[in-house]
Amino acid sequence: MPFVQGLIRGERISGTVATECAHCHRALHFSMDSEFSYQVEEAGASPVLFAPWSGVEPGARSIIDGF
């Protein structure tokens, strides 16, 4: 999960997602960064975007060990 890695390392990361609406199956493209700022390419689309957050134990050897 690159966004989690970016938050842990204090680095800014961004990515682009190509998917489709689960309801109407129309194409949907959006870009999001590690600050959770996003832009949707399709005019009029207003998807609900979220990233669940779970704290990681400080000092853990890895993100897997920290959960």
MOPAC internal coordinates of N, CA, C and O (Angstrom, degrees):
PM7 1SCF
backbone

  N    0.0000 0     0.00 0     0.00 0    0    0    0
  C    1.4484 1     0.00 0     0.00 0    1    0    0
  C    1.5225 1   108.64 1     0.00 0    2    1    0
  O    1.2310 1   119.64 1   -82.36 1    3    2    1
  N    1.3279 1   118.29 1    97.64 1    3    2    1
  C    1.4623 1   120.31 1  -172.97 1    5    3    2
  C    1.5167 1   114.24 1   -61.74 1    6    5    3
  O    1.2310 1   119.29 1   149.15 1    7    6    5
  N    1.3373 1   118.96 1   -30.85 1    7    6    5
  C    1.4621 1   119.36 1  -178.94 1    9    7    6
  C    1.5147 1   110.83 1   -66.91 1   10    9    7
  O    1.2310 1   120.30 1   140.11 1   11   10    9
  N    1.3197 1   117.04 1   -39.89 1   11   10    9
  C    1.4566 1   120.64 1   177.76 1   13   11   10
  C    1.5185 1   109.78 1   -63.95 1   14   13   11
  O    1.2310 1   120.41 1   135.85 1   15   14   13
  N    1.3208 1   116.82 1   -44.15 1   15   14   13
  C    1.4619 1   121.17 1   178.96 1   17   15   14
  C    1.5256 1   110.32 1   -59.98 1   18   17   15
  O    1.2310 1   120.15 1   138.73 1   19   18   17
  N    1.3259 1   117.32 1   -41.27 1   19   18   17
  C    1.4557 1   121.18 1   178.54 1   21   19   18
  C    1.5124 1   112.36 1   -63.30 1   22   21   19
  O    1.2310 1   120.29 1   139.43 1   23   22   21
  N    1.3295 1   117.06 1   -40.57 1   23   22   21
  C    1.4615 1   120.78 1   178.55 1   25   23   22
  C    1.5177 1   111.05 1   -65.49 1   26   25   23
  O    1.2310 1   120.38 1   137.28 1   27   26   25
  N    1.3160 1   116.88 1   -42.72 1   27   26   25
  C    1.4610 1   120.59 1  -178.96 1   29   27   26
  C    1.5269 1   111.02 1   -66.02 1   30   29   27
  O    1.2310 1   120.24 1   138.08 1   31   30   29
  N    1.3116 1   117.14 1   -41.92 1   31   30   29
  C    1.4660 1   121.12 1  -178.24 1   33   31   30
  C    1.5206 1   113.46 1   -83.01 1   34   33   31
  O    1.2310 1   120.11 1   169.19 1   35   34   33
  N    1.3293 1   117.39 1   -10.81 1   35   34   33
  C    1.4588 1   120.09 1  -176.81 1   37   35   34
  C    1.5149 1   112.76 1    73.97 1   38   37   35
  O    1.2310 1   120.47 1  -153.15 1   39   38   37
  N    1.3435 1   116.70 1    26.85 1   39   38   37
  C    1.4573 1   121.94 1  -179.97 1   41   39   38
  C    1.5211 1   110.04 1  -106.85 1   42   41   39
  O    1.2310 1   120.72 1   -31.87 1   43   42   41
  N    1.3166 1   116.24 1   148.13 1   43   42   41
  C    1.4527 1   121.25 1   176.50 1   45   43   42
  C    1.5295 1   108.38 1   -86.56 1   46   45   43
  O    1.2310 1   120.11 1   -55.04 1   47   46   45
  N    1.3188 1   117.40 1   124.96 1   47   46   45
  C    1.4547 1   123.61 1  -178.16 1   49   47   46
  C    1.5223 1   108.01 1  -128.16 1   50   49   47
  O    1.2310 1   120.46 1   -33.95 1   51   50   49
  N    1.3298 1   116.73 1   146.05 1   51   50   49
  C    1.4641 1   120.26 1   176.73 1   53   51   50
  C    1.5209 1   109.07 1  -138.90 1   54   53   51
  O    1.2310 1   121.69 1   -17.47 1   55   54   53
  N    1.3088 1   114.38 1   162.53 1   55   54   53
  C    1.4564 1   119.61 1   179.14 1   57   55   54
  C    1.5064 1   110.92 1  -159.06 1   58   57   55
  O    1.2310 1   120.80 1   -16.65 1   59   58   57
  N    1.3109 1   116.07 1   163.35 1   59   58   57
  C    1.4586 1   122.51 1   178.33 1   61   59   58
  C    1.5215 1   108.20 1  -120.85 1   62   61   59
  O    1.2310 1   121.06 1   -42.70 1   63   62   61
  N    1.3206 1   115.57 1   137.30 1   63   62   61
  C    1.4700 1   121.83 1  -178.01 1   65   63   62
  C    1.5221 1   109.17 1  -119.16 1   66   65   63
  O    1.2310 1   120.87 1   -47.26 1   67   66   65
  N    1.3200 1   115.94 1   132.74 1   67   66   65
  C    1.4663 1   122.59 1   173.12 1   69   67   66
  C    1.5177 1   106.63 1  -114.27 1   70   69   67
  O    1.2310 1   120.53 1   -60.56 1   71   70   69
  N    1.3264 1   116.59 1   119.44 1   71   70   69
  C    1.4580 1   121.30 1  -177.34 1   73   71   70
  C    1.5206 1   108.59 1  -147.50 1   74   73   71
  O    1.2310 1   120.57 1    18.75 1   75   74   73
  N    1.3229 1   116.52 1  -161.25 1   75   74   73
  C    1.4572 1   120.31 1   175.39 1   77   75   74
  C    1.5111 1   109.51 1  -144.11 1   78   77   75
  O    1.2310 1   120.99 1   -21.47 1   79   78   77
  N    1.3153 1   115.70 1   158.53 1   79   78   77
  C    1.4508 1   122.25 1   178.92 1   81   79   78
  C    1.5336 1   108.68 1   -67.39 1   82   81   79
  O    1.2310 1   120.57 1   -48.47 1   83   82   81
  N    1.3189 1   116.52 1   131.53 1   83   82   81
  C    1.4651 1   120.54 1   179.61 1   85   83   82
  C    1.5269 1   111.64 1   -69.07 1   86   85   83
  O    1.2310 1   120.63 1   157.95 1   87   86   85
  N    1.3242 1   116.40 1   -22.05 1   87   86   85
  C    1.4639 1   120.42 1  -177.57 1   89   87   86
  C    1.5295 1   112.30 1   -88.22 1   90   89   87
  O    1.2310 1   120.55 1   127.05 1   91   90   89
  N    1.3375 1   116.55 1   -52.95 1   91   90   89
  C    1.4769 1   119.62 1  -173.41 1   93   91   90
  C    1.5342 1   113.19 1  -108.95 1   94   93   91
  O    1.2310 1   119.86 1   174.25 1   95   94   93
  N    1.3216 1   117.87 1    -5.75 1   95   94   93
  C    1.4654 1   123.79 1   177.45 1   97   95   94
  C    1.5223 1   114.78 1    66.76 1   98   97   95
  O    1.2310 1   120.14 1  -161.37 1   99   98   97
  N    1.3409 1   117.34 1    18.63 1   99   98   97
  C    1.4684 1   119.75 1   174.69 1  101   99   98
  C    1.5227 1   109.40 1   -77.27 1  102  101   99
  O    1.2310 1   120.98 1   -31.44 1  103  102  101
  N    1.3292 1   115.72 1   148.56 1  103  102  101
  C    1.4671 1   120.81 1   178.88 1  105  103  102
  C    1.5288 1   110.42 1   -61.05 1  106  105  103
  O    1.2310 1   120.95 1   -33.86 1  107  106  105
  N    1.3089 1   115.80 1   146.14 1  107  106  105
  C    1.4574 1   121.86 1  -179.62 1  109  107  106
  C    1.5234 1   107.78 1  -144.34 1  110  109  107
  O    1.2310 1   120.90 1   -52.88 1  111  110  109
  N    1.3431 1   115.88 1   127.12 1  111  110  109
  C    1.4612 1   122.09 1  -179.97 1  113  111  110
  C    1.5244 1   108.06 1  -128.66 1  114  113  111
  O    1.2310 1   120.90 1   -48.34 1  115  114  113
  N    1.3251 1   115.89 1   131.66 1  115  114  113
  C    1.4643 1   118.66 1   176.22 1  117  115  114
  C    1.5128 1   109.98 1  -146.66 1  118  117  115
  O    1.2310 1   121.73 1   -25.21 1  119  118  117
  N    1.3309 1   114.29 1   154.79 1  119  118  117
  C    1.4625 1   122.49 1   175.98 1  121  119  118
  C    1.5174 1   107.44 1  -114.26 1  122  121  119
  O    1.2310 1   120.58 1   -37.12 1  123  122  121
  N    1.3266 1   116.49 1   142.88 1  123  122  121
  C    1.4634 1   121.16 1  -179.59 1  125  123  122
  C    1.5228 1   108.43 1  -142.63 1  126  125  123
  O    1.2310 1   120.78 1   -33.82 1  127  126  125
  N    1.3330 1   116.11 1   146.18 1  127  126  125
  C    1.4599 1   119.29 1   177.08 1  129  127  126
  C    1.5206 1   110.39 1  -116.07 1  130  129  127
  O    1.2310 1   120.86 1    -2.59 1  131  130  129
  N    1.3198 1   115.96 1   177.41 1  131  130  129
  C    1.4529 1   120.70 1  -176.22 1  133  131  130
  C    1.5215 1   113.05 1   -70.17 1  134  133  131
  O    1.2310 1   120.04 1   172.21 1  135  134  133
  N    1.3152 1   117.53 1    -7.79 1  135  134  133
  C    1.4679 1   122.25 1   173.78 1  137  135  134
  C    1.5310 1   110.12 1   -90.96 1  138  137  135
  O    1.2310 1   120.72 1  -178.02 1  139  138  137
  N    1.3354 1   116.22 1     1.98 1  139  138  137
  C    1.4690 1   125.24 1  -177.76 1  141  139  138
  C    1.5264 1   112.94 1    65.90 1  142  141  139
  O    1.2310 1   120.63 1  -157.18 1  143  142  141
  N    1.3372 1   116.40 1    22.82 1  143  142  141
  C    1.4603 1   121.19 1   169.80 1  145  143  142
  C    1.5221 1   106.38 1   -79.86 1  146  145  143
  O    1.2310 1   120.32 1   -40.51 1  147  146  145
  N    1.3190 1   116.99 1   139.49 1  147  146  145
  C    1.4621 1   118.34 1  -178.97 1  149  147  146
  C    1.5166 1   111.44 1  -142.51 1  150  149  147
  O    1.2310 1   121.39 1   -22.34 1  151  150  149
  N    1.3259 1   114.94 1   157.66 1  151  150  149
  C    1.4635 1   122.81 1   175.40 1  153  151  150
  C    1.5173 1   107.28 1  -134.46 1  154  153  151
  O    1.2310 1   121.02 1   -45.57 1  155  154  153
  N    1.3283 1   115.66 1   134.43 1  155  154  153
  C    1.4619 1   122.02 1   178.40 1  157  155  154
  C    1.5184 1   107.64 1  -104.72 1  158  157  155
  O    1.2310 1   120.31 1   -48.48 1  159  158  157
  N    1.3283 1   117.02 1   131.52 1  159  158  157
  C    1.4658 1   120.93 1  -177.32 1  161  159  158
  C    1.5217 1   113.12 1   -75.17 1  162  161  159
  O    1.2310 1   119.74 1   141.90 1  163  162  161
  N    1.3158 1   118.11 1   -38.10 1  163  162  161
  C    1.4671 1   121.16 1  -175.28 1  165  163  162
  C    1.5310 1   110.85 1   -75.16 1  166  165  163
  O    1.2310 1   121.22 1   -55.34 1  167  166  165
  N    1.3302 1   115.28 1   124.66 1  167  166  165
  C    1.4600 1   120.92 1   179.15 1  169  167  166
  C    1.5233 1   109.61 1   -63.17 1  170  169  167
  O    1.2310 1   120.62 1   -44.18 1  171  170  169
  N    1.3146 1   116.42 1   135.82 1  171  170  169
  C    1.4579 1   121.72 1   176.86 1  173  171  170
  C    1.5142 1   114.66 1    83.58 1  174  173  171
  O    1.2310 1   119.58 1   169.81 1  175  174  173
  N    1.3135 1   118.40 1   -10.19 1  175  174  173
  C    1.4649 1   120.85 1   179.06 1  177  175  174
  C    1.5255 1   109.14 1   -77.96 1  178  177  175
  O    1.2310 1   120.39 1   -40.80 1  179  178  177
  N    1.3135 1   116.85 1   139.20 1  179  178  177
  C    1.4657 1   120.63 1   176.96 1  181  179  178
  C    1.5285 1   109.20 1  -138.83 1  182  181  179
  O    1.2310 1   120.94 1  -110.05 1  183  182  181
  N    1.3267 1   115.80 1    69.95 1  183  182  181
  C    1.4626 1   119.33 1  -178.37 1  185  183  182
  C    1.5223 1   111.93 1   -68.87 1  186  185  183
  O    1.2310 1   120.85 1   -22.74 1  187  186  185
  N    1.3115 1   115.98 1   157.26 1  187  186  185
  C    1.4592 1   121.48 1   174.18 1  189  187  186
  C    1.5278 1   106.32 1   -93.41 1  190  189  187
  O    1.2310 1   120.85 1   -68.96 1  191  190  189
  N    1.3255 1   115.98 1   111.04 1  191  190  189
  C    1.4588 1   121.99 1  -179.68 1  193  191  190
  C    1.5145 1   108.60 1  -109.84 1  194  193  191
  O    1.2310 1   120.66 1   -45.17 1  195  194  193
  N    1.3189 1   116.34 1   134.83 1  195  194  193
  C    1.4547 1   119.59 1   177.86 1  197  195  194
  C    1.5164 1   109.19 1  -151.81 1  198  197  195
  O    1.2310 1   121.21 1   -20.47 1  199  198  197
  N    1.3002 1   115.29 1   159.53 1  199  198  197
  C    1.4612 1   121.64 1   175.83 1  201  199  198
  C    1.5218 1   106.60 1  -132.58 1  202  201  199
  O    1.2310 1   119.86 1   -66.53 1  203  202  201
  N    1.3119 1   117.88 1   113.47 1  203  202  201
  C    1.4658 1   119.29 1   178.71 1  205  203  202
  C    1.5253 1   110.16 1   -64.11 1  206  205  203
  O    1.2310 1   120.44 1   -34.53 1  207  206  205
  N    1.3011 1   116.76 1   145.47 1  207  206  205
  C    1.4492 1   120.34 1  -179.43 1  209  207  206
  C    1.5187 1   109.34 1  -122.91 1  210  209  207
  O    1.2310 1   121.24 1   -46.24 1  211  210  209
  N    1.2785 1   115.23 1   133.76 1  211  210  209
  C    1.4555 1   122.13 1   174.98 1  213  211  210
  C    1.5145 1   106.13 1  -133.86 1  214  213  211
  O    1.2310 1   120.29 1   -49.57 1  215  214  213
  N    1.3021 1   117.06 1   130.43 1  215  214  213
  C    1.4545 1   120.43 1  -177.74 1  217  215  214
  C    1.5163 1   111.91 1   -65.29 1  218  217  215
  O    1.2310 1   120.97 1   -30.80 1  219  218  217
  N    1.2997 1   115.76 1   149.20 1  219  218  217
  C    1.4562 1   122.92 1   178.25 1  221  219  218
  C    1.5227 1   107.56 1  -110.90 1  222  221  219
  O    1.2310 1   120.73 1   -43.49 1  223  222  221
  N    1.3196 1   116.22 1   136.51 1  223  222  221
  C    1.4541 1   121.35 1  -179.12 1  225  223  222
  C    1.5265 1   110.45 1   -61.85 1  226  225  223
  O    1.2310 1   119.76 1   -56.23 1  227  226  225
  N    1.3162 1   118.06 1   123.77 1  227  226  225
  C    1.4690 1   120.09 1   179.12 1  229  227  226
  C    1.5253 1   110.56 1   -60.44 1  230  229  227
  O    1.2310 1   120.38 1   -40.73 1  231  230  229
  N    1.3185 1   116.88 1   139.27 1  231  230  229
  C    1.4559 1   122.13 1   177.02 1  233  231  230
  C    1.5221 1   114.83 1    81.96 1  234  233  231
  O    1.2310 1   120.08 1  -176.76 1  235  234  233
  N    1.3423 1   117.44 1     3.24 1  235  234  233
  C    1.4653 1   119.79 1   178.90 1  237  235  234
  C    1.5201 1   109.46 1   -65.13 1  238  237  235
  O    1.2310 1   120.43 1   -30.62 1  239  238  237
  N    1.3432 1   116.78 1   149.38 1  239  238  237
  C    1.4623 1   121.08 1   179.82 1  241  239  238
  C    1.5203 1   112.10 1   -63.80 1  242  241  239
  O    1.2310 1   120.42 1   145.70 1  243  242  241
  N    1.3175 1   116.79 1   -34.30 1  243  242  241
  C    1.4571 1   121.42 1  -179.39 1  245  243  242
  C    1.5245 1   108.64 1  -150.51 1  246  245  243
  O    1.2310 1   120.90 1   -11.01 1  247  246  245
  N    1.3222 1   115.88 1   168.99 1  247  246  245
  C    1.4676 1   119.93 1   178.68 1  249  247  246
  C    1.5268 1   110.55 1   -63.87 1  250  249  247
  O    1.2310 1   120.02 1   147.71 1  251  250  249
  N    1.3221 1   117.56 1   -32.29 1  251  250  249
  C    1.4652 1   120.78 1   179.06 1  253  251  250
  C    1.5282 1   109.60 1   -67.42 1  254  253  251
  O    1.2310 1   120.04 1   135.58 1  255  254  253
  N    1.3168 1   117.52 1   -44.42 1  255  254  253
  C    1.4615 1   121.03 1   178.94 1  257  255  254
  C    1.5316 1   111.65 1   -67.08 1  258  257  255
  O    1.2310 1   120.36 1   153.10 1  259  258  257
  N    1.3141 1   116.91 1   -26.90 1  259  258  257
  C    1.4560 1   121.20 1  -175.62 1  261  259  258
  C    1.5179 1   115.79 1   -78.24 1  262  261  259
  O    1.2310 1   120.26 1   166.75 1  263  262  261
  N    1.3372 1   117.10 1   -13.25 1  263  262  261
  C    1.4666 1   118.83 1  -178.33 1  265  263  262
  C    1.4812 1   112.16 1   -86.43 1  266  265  263
  O    1.2310 1   120.10 1   180.00 1  267  266  265

